[in-house]
Amino acid sequence: MRRLLTSVVVFTACIAPLVALMFGAMAGRLGVNPAEMVIRSLGEWALRFLLLTLAATPLARWFHVGLLLCYRRMVGLFSFGYGLLHLIAYVWLDHFFVWSDLLDDIVQRPFIVVGITTLVLLIPLAITSLARVRAAMGIRAWKRLHRLVYVAAVLALVHYFMLVKADLTEPVVYTLVFALLMGARLPLKRR
C-alpha cells in the first residue's frame, strides 16, 4: 500500500508541470508568445526529468534509500514523454505541420537536429524500460543500451546551449548538475 501511494505521488509530481502548463494556456497566462512558452517549458521539463533519472543512483547510494531506484524508470519515461511533447509542440505550434517550413527551419537552426537526435536516442530506452523486454534482452545488453542515457543528456545540454541566445545561466546550471552527477558515479579511491 505504501509503495502504491508513493507511486501515485511520484506520478502526480511528474504530471503536474504539464497540467500547470495546460491550465496556464487555457487561462491565457503564458505571456506574449504562448507557443514559445509551451515549447520551451516542455523541453526544460524533459531535461529536468532526465537529470532526475540520472540522480536516482547517486542519491540512493548516499542516503541509503533504495526506494528511489524503483521510480527511476517512471521518471525516465516522463523525460521521454516531455521530450516527445516538446517536439510535437514545436512541429505543431511553430510550424503548423507545414513540413517544407519545418525542413527549412532545421537547415537554418542546427540545434533542432541535436534535439531530435536526443529524442531518437531516448526511444530505445523507453521501449526497453518494460521488465519483460529487459528480461528478454538480458541484463548485460540492457545495461549497455541504457548507457545511451549519458549521451542523450550531453546532447540535451548541447541543444539547450545552442538554443539560448543571451543568458546562459540555466544551461550552465543544468550542466553543472550533470557534471556533479557524473562525478558522483566515479568510484571513490579506497584507503
Disulfide bonds with the S-S distance in Angstrom:
none
